[in-house]
């Protein structure tokens, strides 16, 4: 169990509130949040981008990739607003990156 975030938070809170015990309590709570990992970024899961689990077959991965890339491909939005086209480009980039990452992970096996 990690404890140093709680201790440092309590000390910093006490110092910022000029010795008031409420500052220590607030600092302790913030330190606990850091120790618990509430502020850490979630690990990127390429399978979640494609809507699959890690035990999906190659055929399921290919099917999900093709379905999503045809749905979000920017060329399908030629006459649409520029904002929608940019969103589609971003989503298509995420899908392509996730598919490439899955292919790299599977080739290592």
Biopython code that builds the backbone (N, CA, C, O; Angstrom):
import numpy as np
from Bio.PDB.StructureBuilder import StructureBuilder

atoms = [
    (1, "UNK", "N", (0.839, -1.184, 0.000)),
    (1, "UNK", "CA", (0.000, 0.000, 0.000)),
    (1, "UNK", "C", (0.876, 1.237, 0.000)),
    (1, "UNK", "O", (1.832, 1.342, 0.769)),
    (2, "UNK", "N", (0.539, 2.161, -0.865)),
    (2, "UNK", "CA", (1.330, 3.385, -0.952)),
    (2, "UNK", "C", (0.826, 4.383, 0.086)),
    (2, "UNK", "O", (-0.378, 4.530, 0.292)),
    (3, "UNK", "N", (1.754, 5.054, 0.726)),
    (3, "UNK", "CA", (1.403, 5.958, 1.817)),
    (3, "UNK", "C", (1.994, 7.347, 1.649)),
    (3, "UNK", "O", (1.512, 8.298, 2.264)),
    (4, "UNK", "N", (3.033, 7.482, 0.826)),
    (4, "UNK", "CA", (3.760, 8.744, 0.788)),
    (4, "UNK", "C", (2.929, 9.874, 0.180)),
    (4, "UNK", "O", (3.149, 11.031, 0.538)),
    (5, "UNK", "N", (1.998, 9.597, -0.711)),
    (5, "UNK", "CA", (1.133, 10.646, -1.245)),
    (5, "UNK", "C", (0.236, 11.225, -0.167)),
    (5, "UNK", "O", (-0.020, 12.428, -0.125)),
    (6, "UNK", "N", (-0.236, 10.343, 0.704)),
    (6, "UNK", "CA", (-1.106, 10.801, 1.792)),
    (6, "UNK", "C", (-0.338, 11.693, 2.766)),
    (6, "UNK", "O", (-0.829, 12.741, 3.186)),
    (7, "UNK", "N", (0.874, 11.260, 3.116)),
    (7, "UNK", "CA", (1.680, 12.026, 4.068)),
    (7, "UNK", "C", (2.077, 13.374, 3.469)),
    (7, "UNK", "O", (1.936, 14.412, 4.116)),
    (8, "UNK", "N", (2.574, 13.353, 2.230)),
    (8, "UNK", "CA", (2.971, 14.609, 1.594)),
    (8, "UNK", "C", (1.769, 15.529, 1.381)),
    (8, "UNK", "O", (1.877, 16.746, 1.529)),
    (9, "UNK", "N", (0.627, 14.942, 1.033)),
    (9, "UNK", "CA", (-0.582, 15.748, 0.880)),
    (9, "UNK", "C", (-1.014, 16.382, 2.181)),
    (9, "UNK", "O", (-1.392, 17.553, 2.204)),
    (10, "UNK", "N", (-0.965, 15.627, 3.266)),
    (10, "UNK", "CA", (-1.346, 16.175, 4.571)),
    (10, "UNK", "C", (-0.413, 17.301, 4.984)),
    (10, "UNK", "O", (-0.867, 18.324, 5.496)),
    (11, "UNK", "N", (0.880, 17.128, 4.768)),
    (11, "UNK", "CA", (1.855, 18.172, 5.127)),
    (11, "UNK", "C", (1.638, 19.419, 4.270)),
    (11, "UNK", "O", (1.629, 20.539, 4.781)),
    (12, "UNK", "N", (1.462, 19.212, 2.952)),
    (12, "UNK", "CA", (1.249, 20.361, 2.063)),
    (12, "UNK", "C", (-0.058, 21.071, 2.394)),
    (12, "UNK", "O", (-0.113, 22.301, 2.392)),
    (13, "UNK", "N", (-1.109, 20.307, 2.680)),
    (13, "UNK", "CA", (-2.381, 20.917, 3.029)),
    (13, "UNK", "C", (-2.300, 21.711, 4.313)),
    (13, "UNK", "O", (-2.870, 22.797, 4.420)),
    (14, "UNK", "N", (-1.596, 21.172, 5.280)),
    (14, "UNK", "CA", (-1.426, 21.860, 6.561)),
    (14, "UNK", "C", (-0.634, 23.159, 6.358)),
    (14, "UNK", "O", (-0.956, 24.188, 6.953)),
    (15, "UNK", "N", (0.398, 23.101, 5.518)),
    (15, "UNK", "CA", (1.213, 24.291, 5.276)),
    (15, "UNK", "C", (0.421, 25.351, 4.512)),
    (15, "UNK", "O", (0.529, 26.542, 4.806)),
    (16, "UNK", "N", (-0.369, 24.922, 3.538)),
    (16, "UNK", "CA", (-1.128, 25.887, 2.746)),
    (16, "UNK", "C", (-2.246, 26.544, 3.547)),
    (16, "UNK", "O", (-2.602, 27.695, 3.294)),
    (17, "UNK", "N", (-2.793, 25.823, 4.500)),
    (17, "UNK", "CA", (-3.878, 26.381, 5.317)),
    (17, "UNK", "C", (-3.344, 26.953, 6.641)),
    (17, "UNK", "O", (-4.113, 27.190, 7.573)),
    (18, "UNK", "N", (-2.034, 27.170, 6.716)),
    (18, "UNK", "CA", (-1.379, 27.795, 7.873)),
    (18, "UNK", "C", (-1.679, 27.076, 9.167)),
    (18, "UNK", "O", (-2.026, 27.698, 10.171)),
    (19, "UNK", "N", (-1.543, 25.753, 9.140)),
    (19, "UNK", "CA", (-1.667, 24.975, 10.355)),
    (19, "UNK", "C", (-3.060, 24.523, 10.714)),
    (19, "UNK", "O", (-3.244, 23.870, 11.742)),
    (20, "UNK", "N", (-4.040, 24.847, 9.908)),
    (20, "UNK", "CA", (-5.413, 24.441, 10.222)),
    (20, "UNK", "C", (-5.578, 22.946, 9.918)),
    (20, "UNK", "O", (-5.148, 22.485, 8.861)),
    (21, "UNK", "N", (-6.189, 22.192, 10.821)),
    (21, "UNK", "CA", (-6.343, 20.744, 10.608)),
    (21, "UNK", "C", (-7.165, 20.385, 9.363)),
    (21, "UNK", "O", (-6.979, 19.310, 8.794)),
    (22, "UNK", "N", (-8.062, 21.264, 8.939)),
    (22, "UNK", "CA", (-8.848, 20.977, 7.732)),
    (22, "UNK", "C", (-7.950, 20.892, 6.505)),
    (22, "UNK", "O", (-8.226, 20.130, 5.579)),
    (23, "UNK", "N", (-6.878, 21.675, 6.500)),
    (23, "UNK", "CA", (-5.920, 21.621, 5.385)),
    (23, "UNK", "C", (-5.255, 20.266, 5.307)),
    (23, "UNK", "O", (-5.044, 19.727, 4.221)),
    (24, "UNK", "N", (-4.923, 19.715, 6.470)),
    (24, "UNK", "CA", (-4.314, 18.384, 6.495)),
    (24, "UNK", "C", (-5.288, 17.337, 5.976)),
    (24, "UNK", "O", (-4.894, 16.419, 5.258)),
    (25, "UNK", "N", (-6.551, 17.473, 6.336)),
    (25, "UNK", "CA", (-7.563, 16.522, 5.877)),
    (25, "UNK", "C", (-7.752, 16.605, 4.364)),
    (25, "UNK", "O", (-7.819, 15.580, 3.685)),
    (26, "UNK", "N", (-7.835, 17.816, 3.844)),
    (26, "UNK", "CA", (-7.979, 17.989, 2.399)),
    (26, "UNK", "C", (-6.752, 17.450, 1.677)),
    (26, "UNK", "O", (-6.879, 16.754, 0.670)),
    (27, "UNK", "N", (-5.563, 17.770, 2.187)),
    (27, "UNK", "CA", (-4.332, 17.246, 1.587)),
    (27, "UNK", "C", (-4.266, 15.735, 1.655)),
    (27, "UNK", "O", (-3.796, 15.093, 0.716)),
    (28, "UNK", "N", (-4.731, 15.159, 2.754)),
    (28, "UNK", "CA", (-4.758, 13.706, 2.899)),
    (28, "UNK", "C", (-5.666, 13.070, 1.850)),
    (28, "UNK", "O", (-5.315, 12.048, 1.260)),
    (29, "UNK", "N", (-6.819, 13.666, 1.620)),
    (29, "UNK", "CA", (-7.747, 13.138, 0.620)),
    (29, "UNK", "C", (-7.167, 13.233, -0.792)),
    (29, "UNK", "O", (-7.291, 12.298, -1.583)),
    (30, "UNK", "N", (-6.543, 14.351, -1.099)),
    (30, "UNK", "CA", (-5.924, 14.503, -2.418)),
    (30, "UNK", "C", (-4.758, 13.530, -2.574)),
    (30, "UNK", "O", (-4.573, 12.943, -3.639)),
    (31, "UNK", "N", (-3.974, 13.362, -1.511)),
    (31, "UNK", "CA", (-2.877, 12.392, -1.550)),
    (31, "UNK", "C", (-3.371, 10.980, -1.745)),
    (31, "UNK", "O", (-2.753, 10.194, -2.462)),
    (32, "UNK", "N", (-4.491, 10.650, -1.107)),
    (32, "UNK", "CA", (-5.084, 9.324, -1.295)),
    (32, "UNK", "C", (-5.520, 9.124, -2.746)),
    (32, "UNK", "O", (-5.336, 8.045, -3.310)),
    (33, "UNK", "N", (-6.091, 10.157, -3.341)),
    (33, "UNK", "CA", (-6.525, 10.057, -4.737)),
    (33, "UNK", "C", (-5.328, 9.798, -5.650)),
    (33, "UNK", "O", (-5.432, 9.004, -6.584)),
    (34, "UNK", "N", (-4.196, 10.453, -5.395)),
    (34, "UNK", "CA", (-3.004, 10.206, -6.193)),
    (34, "UNK", "C", (-2.469, 8.794, -5.959)),
    (34, "UNK", "O", (-2.095, 8.104, -6.908)),
    (35, "UNK", "N", (-2.433, 8.370, -4.704)),
    (35, "UNK", "CA", (-1.951, 7.021, -4.397)),
    (35, "UNK", "C", (-2.831, 5.944, -5.022)),
    (35, "UNK", "O", (-2.331, 4.905, -5.452)),
    (36, "UNK", "N", (-4.125, 6.185, -5.074)),
    (36, "UNK", "CA", (-5.064, 5.206, -5.623)),
    (36, "UNK", "C", (-5.046, 5.188, -7.143)),
    (36, "UNK", "O", (-5.615, 4.283, -7.753)),
    (37, "UNK", "N", (-4.400, 6.175, -7.771)),
    (37, "UNK", "CA", (-4.292, 6.199, -9.217)),
    (37, "UNK", "C", (-5.482, 6.819, -9.925)),
    (37, "UNK", "O", (-5.712, 6.549, -11.104)),
    (38, "UNK", "N", (-6.229, 7.635, -9.231)),
    (38, "UNK", "CA", (-7.402, 8.248, -9.858)),
    (38, "UNK", "C", (-7.034, 9.224, -10.963)),
    (38, "UNK", "O", (-7.848, 9.495, -11.847)),
    (39, "UNK", "N", (-5.823, 9.753, -10.923)),
    (39, "UNK", "CA", (-5.413, 10.760, -11.894)),
    (39, "UNK", "C", (-4.527, 10.189, -12.992)),
    (39, "UNK", "O", (-4.050, 10.940, -13.843)),
    (40, "UNK", "N", (-4.297, 8.891, -12.996)),
    (40, "UNK", "CA", (-3.498, 8.264, -14.045)),
    (40, "UNK", "C", (-4.347, 8.056, -15.286)),
    (40, "UNK", "O", (-5.552, 7.819, -15.211)),
    (41, "UNK", "N", (-3.693, 8.150, -16.413)),
    (41, "UNK", "CA", (-4.392, 7.896, -17.676)),
    (41, "UNK", "C", (-4.667, 6.401, -17.805)),
    (41, "UNK", "O", (-3.862, 5.568, -17.388)),
    (42, "UNK", "N", (-5.795, 6.086, -18.376)),
    (42, "UNK", "CA", (-6.154, 4.689, -18.588)),
    (42, "UNK", "C", (-5.268, 4.109, -19.690)),
    (42, "UNK", "O", (-4.965, 4.797, -20.664)),
    (43, "UNK", "N", (-4.852, 2.850, -19.546)),
    (43, "UNK", "CA", (-4.048, 2.257, -20.614)),
    (43, "UNK", "C", (-4.880, 2.097, -21.880)),
    (43, "UNK", "O", (-6.069, 1.786, -21.822)),
    (44, "UNK", "N", (-4.244, 2.312, -23.011)),
    (44, "UNK", "CA", (-4.935, 2.240, -24.294)),
    (44, "UNK", "C", (-5.181, 0.779, -24.665)),
    (44, "UNK", "O", (-4.252, -0.028, -24.682)),
    (45, "UNK", "N", (-6.416, 0.452, -24.956)),
    (45, "UNK", "CA", (-6.780, -0.908, -25.344)),
    (45, "UNK", "C", (-7.231, -0.898, -26.801)),
    (45, "UNK", "O", (-8.328, -0.426, -27.100)),
    (46, "UNK", "N", (-6.404, -1.411, -27.713)),
    (46, "UNK", "CA", (-6.784, -1.373, -29.129)),
    (46, "UNK", "C", (-8.007, -2.233, -29.432)),
    (46, "UNK", "O", (-8.742, -1.946, -30.377)),
    (47, "UNK", "N", (-8.234, -3.284, -28.643)),
    (47, "UNK", "CA", (-9.404, -4.127, -28.868)),
    (47, "UNK", "C", (-10.696, -3.366, -28.565)),
    (47, "UNK", "O", (-11.709, -3.570, -29.234)),
    (48, "UNK", "N", (-10.662, -2.494, -27.561)),
    (48, "UNK", "CA", (-11.847, -1.721, -27.203)),
    (48, "UNK", "C", (-12.221, -0.740, -28.309)),
    (48, "UNK", "O", (-13.402, -0.461, -28.515)),
    (49, "UNK", "N", (-11.222, -0.214, -29.023)),
    (49, "UNK", "CA", (-11.500, 0.704, -30.120)),
    (49, "UNK", "C", (-12.312, -0.006, -31.204)),
    (49, "UNK", "O", (-13.211, 0.580, -31.807)),
    (50, "UNK", "N", (-11.980, -1.277, -31.441)),
    (50, "UNK", "CA", (-12.703, -2.054, -32.443)),
    (50, "UNK", "C", (-13.952, -2.715, -31.876)),
    (50, "UNK", "O", (-14.707, -3.345, -32.617)),
    (51, "UNK", "N", (-14.178, -2.581, -30.582)),
    (51, "UNK", "CA", (-15.359, -3.166, -29.960)),
    (51, "UNK", "C", (-15.240, -4.668, -29.773)),
    (51, "UNK", "O", (-16.235, -5.387, -29.862)),
    (52, "UNK", "N", (-14.036, -5.143, -29.515)),
    (52, "UNK", "CA", (-13.772, -6.578, -29.379)),
    (52, "UNK", "C", (-13.107, -6.880, -28.048)),
    (52, "UNK", "O", (-12.674, -5.975, -27.335)),
    (53, "UNK", "N", (-13.032, -8.166, -27.724)),
    (53, "UNK", "CA", (-12.260, -8.591, -26.566)),
    (53, "UNK", "C", (-10.918, -9.129, -27.062)),
    (53, "UNK", "O", (-10.737, -9.352, -28.259)),
    (54, "UNK", "N", (-9.992, -9.334, -26.147)),
    (54, "UNK", "CA", (-8.641, -9.752, -26.523)),
    (54, "UNK", "C", (-8.595, -11.167, -27.089)),
    (54, "UNK", "O", (-7.619, -11.535, -27.743)),
    (55, "UNK", "N", (-9.624, -11.958, -26.852)),
    (55, "UNK", "CA", (-9.612, -13.326, -27.362)),
    (55, "UNK", "C", (-10.370, -13.468, -28.688)),
    (55, "UNK", "O", (-10.770, -14.572, -29.058)),
    (56, "UNK", "N", (-10.564, -12.363, -29.395)),
    (56, "UNK", "CA", (-11.262, -12.397, -30.683)),
    (56, "UNK", "C", (-10.390, -13.081, -31.737)),
    (56, "UNK", "O", (-9.162, -13.010, -31.689)),
    (57, "UNK", "N", (-11.037, -13.729, -32.670)),
    (57, "UNK", "CA", (-10.310, -14.416, -33.738)),
    (57, "UNK", "C", (-9.866, -13.400, -34.798)),
    (57, "UNK", "O", (-10.310, -12.252, -34.806)),
    (58, "UNK", "N", (-8.982, -13.851, -35.686)),
    (58, "UNK", "CA", (-8.499, -12.985, -36.765)),
    (58, "UNK", "C", (-9.657, -12.534, -37.657)),
    (58, "UNK", "O", (-9.705, -11.383, -38.090)),
    (59, "UNK", "N", (-10.569, -13.434, -37.922)),
    (59, "UNK", "CA", (-11.712, -13.104, -38.779)),
    (59, "UNK", "C", (-12.596, -12.047, -38.124)),
    (59, "UNK", "O", (-13.076, -11.137, -38.799)),
    (60, "UNK", "N", (-12.811, -12.159, -36.827)),
    (60, "UNK", "CA", (-13.620, -11.167, -36.117)),
    (60, "UNK", "C", (-12.937, -9.801, -36.123)),
    (60, "UNK", "O", (-13.592, -8.769, -36.271)),
    (61, "UNK", "N", (-11.623, -9.807, -35.962)),
    (61, "UNK", "CA", (-10.866, -8.553, -35.976)),
    (61, "UNK", "C", (-10.971, -7.894, -37.344)),
    (61, "UNK", "O", (-11.227, -6.694, -37.438)),
    (62, "UNK", "N", (-10.775, -8.670, -38.401)),
    (62, "UNK", "CA", (-10.870, -8.122, -39.752)),
    (62, "UNK", "C", (-12.277, -7.603, -40.052)),
    (62, "UNK", "O", (-12.433, -6.540, -40.653)),
    (63, "UNK", "N", (-13.284, -8.340, -39.640)),
    (63, "UNK", "CA", (-14.666, -7.940, -39.873)),
    (63, "UNK", "C", (-14.988, -6.626, -39.141)),
    (63, "UNK", "O", (-15.606, -5.727, -39.711)),
    (64, "UNK", "N", (-14.569, -6.529, -37.889)),
    (64, "UNK", "CA", (-14.820, -5.313, -37.110)),
    (64, "UNK", "C", (-14.071, -4.123, -37.704)),
    (64, "UNK", "O", (-14.608, -3.017, -37.777)),
    (65, "UNK", "N", (-12.831, -4.353, -38.126)),
    (65, "UNK", "CA", (-12.043, -3.272, -38.732)),
    (65, "UNK", "C", (-12.711, -2.772, -40.003)),
    (65, "UNK", "O", (-12.880, -1.566, -40.184)),
    (66, "UNK", "N", (-13.091, -3.682, -40.878)),
    (66, "UNK", "CA", (-13.718, -3.277, -42.145)),
    (66, "UNK", "C", (-15.047, -2.555, -41.922)),
    (66, "UNK", "O", (-15.352, -1.573, -42.599)),
    (67, "UNK", "N", (-15.825, -3.051, -40.972)),
    (67, "UNK", "CA", (-17.110, -2.420, -40.681)),
    (67, "UNK", "C", (-16.908, -0.986, -40.185)),
    (67, "UNK", "O", (-17.586, -0.065, -40.640)),
    (68, "UNK", "N", (-15.966, -0.804, -39.247)),
    (68, "UNK", "CA", (-15.756, 0.523, -38.674)),
    (68, "UNK", "C", (-15.096, 1.484, -39.657)),
    (68, "UNK", "O", (-15.449, 2.662, -39.707)),
    (69, "UNK", "N", (-14.144, 0.986, -40.434)),
    (69, "UNK", "CA", (-13.441, 1.890, -41.345)),
    (69, "UNK", "C", (-14.357, 2.333, -42.479)),
    (69, "UNK", "O", (-14.228, 3.457, -42.963)),
    (70, "UNK", "N", (-15.283, 1.473, -42.916)),
    (70, "UNK", "CA", (-16.233, 1.928, -43.930)),
    (70, "UNK", "C", (-17.234, 2.913, -43.340)),
    (70, "UNK", "O", (-17.713, 3.805, -44.040)),
    (71, "UNK", "N", (-17.549, 2.759, -42.071)),
    (71, "UNK", "CA", (-18.488, 3.666, -41.419)),
    (71, "UNK", "C", (-17.869, 5.041, -41.199)),
    (71, "UNK", "O", (-18.550, 6.053, -41.363)),
    (72, "UNK", "N", (-16.591, 5.097, -40.830)),
    (72, "UNK", "CA", (-15.959, 6.362, -40.457)),
    (72, "UNK", "C", (-14.971, 6.889, -41.483)),
    (72, "UNK", "O", (-14.240, 7.834, -41.186)),
    (73, "UNK", "N", (-14.921, 6.317, -42.672)),
    (73, "UNK", "CA", (-13.950, 6.779, -43.661)),
    (73, "UNK", "C", (-14.298, 8.204, -44.100)),
    (73, "UNK", "O", (-15.453, 8.486, -44.419)),
    (74, "UNK", "N", (-13.315, 9.096, -44.119)),
    (74, "UNK", "CA", (-13.588, 10.511, -44.448)),
    (74, "UNK", "C", (-14.115, 10.719, -45.871)),
    (74, "UNK", "O", (-14.823, 11.694, -46.119)),
    (75, "UNK", "N", (-13.791, 9.837, -46.800)),
    (75, "UNK", "CA", (-14.257, 10.010, -48.170)),
    (75, "UNK", "C", (-15.771, 9.851, -48.292)),
    (75, "UNK", "O", (-16.361, 10.318, -49.266)),
    (76, "UNK", "N", (-16.399, 9.208, -47.333)),
    (76, "UNK", "CA", (-17.855, 9.068, -47.358)),
    (76, "UNK", "C", (-18.547, 10.383, -47.035)),
    (76, "UNK", "O", (-19.747, 10.532, -47.269)),
    (77, "UNK", "N", (-17.799, 11.333, -46.499)),
    (77, "UNK", "CA", (-18.375, 12.617, -46.090)),
    (77, "UNK", "C", (-17.906, 13.765, -46.978)),
    (77, "UNK", "O", (-17.637, 14.859, -46.482)),
    (78, "UNK", "N", (-17.807, 13.533, -48.260)),
    (78, "UNK", "CA", (-17.311, 14.573, -49.171)),
    (78, "UNK", "C", (-18.142, 15.843, -49.134)),
    (78, "UNK", "O", (-17.576, 16.936, -49.125)),
    (79, "UNK", "N", (-19.460, 15.740, -49.112)),
    (79, "UNK", "CA", (-20.298, 16.930, -49.147)),
    (79, "UNK", "C", (-20.660, 17.468, -47.771)),
    (79, "UNK", "O", (-21.380, 18.461, -47.670)),
    (80, "UNK", "N", (-20.179, 16.837, -46.721)),
    (80, "UNK", "CA", (-20.559, 17.234, -45.359)),
    (80, "UNK", "C", (-19.709, 18.416, -44.883)),
    (80, "UNK", "O", (-18.773, 18.848, -45.556)),
    (81, "UNK", "N", (-20.061, 18.912, -43.721)),
    (81, "UNK", "CA", (-19.330, 20.034, -43.128)),
    (81, "UNK", "C", (-17.899, 19.627, -42.804)),
    (81, "UNK", "O", (-17.606, 18.456, -42.562)),
    (82, "UNK", "N", (-17.028, 20.608, -42.804)),
    (82, "UNK", "CA", (-15.608, 20.352, -42.553)),
    (82, "UNK", "C", (-15.377, 19.763, -41.162)),
    (82, "UNK", "O", (-14.490, 18.930, -40.980)),
    (83, "UNK", "N", (-16.172, 20.193, -40.184)),
    (83, "UNK", "CA", (-16.029, 19.680, -38.819)),
    (83, "UNK", "C", (-16.307, 18.171, -38.757)),
    (83, "UNK", "O", (-15.589, 17.428, -38.088)),
    (84, "UNK", "N", (-17.352, 17.733, -39.458)),
    (84, "UNK", "CA", (-17.660, 16.301, -39.496)),
    (84, "UNK", "C", (-16.558, 15.516, -40.192)),
    (84, "UNK", "O", (-16.215, 14.407, -39.782)),
    (85, "UNK", "N", (-16.018, 16.093, -41.231)),
    (85, "UNK", "CA", (-14.929, 15.419, -41.955)),
    (85, "UNK", "C", (-13.693, 15.267, -41.062)),
    (85, "UNK", "O", (-13.039, 14.225, -41.077)),
    (86, "UNK", "N", (-13.380, 16.297, -40.293)),
    (86, "UNK", "CA", (-12.230, 16.228, -39.388)),
    (86, "UNK", "C", (-12.450, 15.185, -38.292)),
    (86, "UNK", "O", (-11.523, 14.464, -37.921)),
    (87, "UNK", "N", (-13.678, 15.106, -37.774)),
    (87, "UNK", "CA", (-13.988, 14.090, -36.766)),
    (87, "UNK", "C", (-13.847, 12.690, -37.360)),
    (87, "UNK", "O", (-13.334, 11.784, -36.703)),
    (88, "UNK", "N", (-14.298, 12.515, -38.593)),
    (88, "UNK", "CA", (-14.189, 11.212, -39.250)),
    (88, "UNK", "C", (-12.728, 10.849, -39.491)),
    (88, "UNK", "O", (-12.349, 9.688, -39.334)),
    (89, "UNK", "N", (-11.905, 11.822, -39.868)),
    (89, "UNK", "CA", (-10.473, 11.563, -40.068)),
    (89, "UNK", "C", (-9.820, 11.125, -38.758)),
    (89, "UNK", "O", (-9.002, 10.206, -38.739)),
    (90, "UNK", "N", (-10.186, 11.784, -37.677)),
    (90, "UNK", "CA", (-9.623, 11.434, -36.366)),
    (90, "UNK", "C", (-10.033, 10.023, -35.957)),
    (90, "UNK", "O", (-9.201, 9.238, -35.502)),
    (91, "UNK", "N", (-11.312, 9.704, -36.120)),
    (91, "UNK", "CA", (-11.807, 8.373, -35.745)),
    (91, "UNK", "C", (-11.185, 7.299, -36.641)),
    (91, "UNK", "O", (-10.812, 6.232, -36.153)),
    (92, "UNK", "N", (-11.069, 7.565, -37.939)),
    (92, "UNK", "CA", (-10.446, 6.602, -38.852)),
    (92, "UNK", "C", (-8.977, 6.385, -38.481)),
    (92, "UNK", "O", (-8.466, 5.270, -38.581)),
    (93, "UNK", "N", (-8.308, 7.448, -38.056)),
    (93, "UNK", "CA", (-6.923, 7.304, -37.614)),
    (93, "UNK", "C", (-6.813, 6.434, -36.371)),
    (93, "UNK", "O", (-5.897, 5.619, -36.261)),
    (94, "UNK", "N", (-7.748, 6.600, -35.428)),
    (94, "UNK", "CA", (-7.764, 5.756, -34.231)),
    (94, "UNK", "C", (-8.007, 4.294, -34.591)),
    (94, "UNK", "O", (-7.370, 3.396, -34.040)),
    (95, "UNK", "N", (-8.927, 4.064, -35.512)),
    (95, "UNK", "CA", (-9.247, 2.692, -35.926)),
    (95, "UNK", "C", (-8.042, 2.048, -36.602)),
    (95, "UNK", "O", (-7.698, 0.904, -36.307)),
    (96, "UNK", "N", (-7.406, 2.780, -37.502)),
    (96, "UNK", "CA", (-6.222, 2.251, -38.190)),
    (96, "UNK", "C", (-5.091, 1.964, -37.208)),
    (96, "UNK", "O", (-4.433, 0.927, -37.304)),
    (97, "UNK", "N", (-4.862, 2.873, -36.269)),
    (97, "UNK", "CA", (-3.797, 2.675, -35.279)),
    (97, "UNK", "C", (-4.087, 1.457, -34.405)),
    (97, "UNK", "O", (-3.181, 0.683, -34.096)),
    (98, "UNK", "N", (-5.349, 1.287, -34.006)),
    (98, "UNK", "CA", (-5.715, 0.138, -33.175)),
    (98, "UNK", "C", (-5.523, -1.163, -33.950)),
    (98, "UNK", "O", (-5.007, -2.139, -33.405)),
    (99, "UNK", "N", (-5.930, -1.179, -35.201)),
    (99, "UNK", "CA", (-5.777, -2.381, -36.031)),
    (99, "UNK", "C", (-4.299, -2.719, -36.217)),
    (99, "UNK", "O", (-3.906, -3.880, -36.104)),
    (100, "UNK", "N", (-3.486, -1.710, -36.500)),
    (100, "UNK", "CA", (-2.047, -1.941, -36.655)),
    (100, "UNK", "C", (-1.425, -2.463, -35.372)),
    (100, "UNK", "O", (-0.581, -3.358, -35.408)),
    (101, "UNK", "N", (-1.836, -1.911, -34.239)),
    (101, "UNK", "CA", (-1.297, -2.359, -32.956)),
    (101, "UNK", "C", (-1.691, -3.809, -32.672)),
    (101, "UNK", "O", (-0.878, -4.589, -32.175)),
    (102, "UNK", "N", (-2.928, -4.166, -32.983)),
    (102, "UNK", "CA", (-3.366, -5.554, -32.787)),
    (102, "UNK", "C", (-2.562, -6.488, -33.682)),
    (102, "UNK", "O", (-2.162, -7.570, -33.251)),
    (103, "UNK", "N", (-2.324, -6.079, -34.920)),
    (103, "UNK", "CA", (-1.556, -6.921, -35.837)),
    (103, "UNK", "C", (-0.124, -7.119, -35.328)),
    (103, "UNK", "O", (0.431, -8.211, -35.447)),
    (104, "UNK", "N", (0.466, -6.075, -34.766)),
    (104, "UNK", "CA", (1.817, -6.201, -34.204)),
    (104, "UNK", "C", (1.822, -7.122, -32.993)),
    (104, "UNK", "O", (2.718, -7.952, -32.837)),
    (105, "UNK", "N", (0.806, -6.971, -32.130)),
    (105, "UNK", "CA", (0.723, -7.838, -30.950)),
    (105, "UNK", "C", (0.527, -9.305, -31.348)),
    (105, "UNK", "O", (1.114, -10.201, -30.741)),
    (106, "UNK", "N", (-0.285, -9.536, -32.349)),
    (106, "UNK", "CA", (-0.557, -10.906, -32.779)),
    (106, "UNK", "C", (0.631, -11.532, -33.500)),
    (106, "UNK", "O", (0.827, -12.745, -33.425)),
    (107, "UNK", "N", (1.425, -10.724, -34.195)),
    (107, "UNK", "CA", (2.583, -11.281, -34.906)),
    (107, "UNK", "C", (3.700, -11.681, -33.949)),
    (107, "UNK", "O", (4.535, -12.518, -34.291)),
    (108, "UNK", "N", (3.724, -11.091, -32.750)),
    (108, "UNK", "CA", (4.747, -11.439, -31.755)),
    (108, "UNK", "C", (4.504, -12.809, -31.142)),
    (108, "UNK", "O", (5.437, -13.432, -30.637)),
    (109, "UNK", "N", (3.265, -13.286, -31.178)),
    (109, "UNK", "CA", (2.924, -14.549, -30.549)),
    (109, "UNK", "C", (3.534, -15.714, -31.250)),
    (109, "UNK", "O", (3.336, -16.856, -30.835)),
]
sb = StructureBuilder()
sb.init_structure("model")
sb.init_model(0)
sb.init_chain("A")
sb.init_seg("    ")
for serial, (resi, resn, name, xyz) in enumerate(atoms, 1):
    if name == "N":
        sb.init_residue(resn, " ", resi, " ")
    sb.init_atom(name, np.array(xyz, "f"), 0.0, 1.0, " ", f" {name:<3s}", serial, name[0])
structure = sb.get_structure()
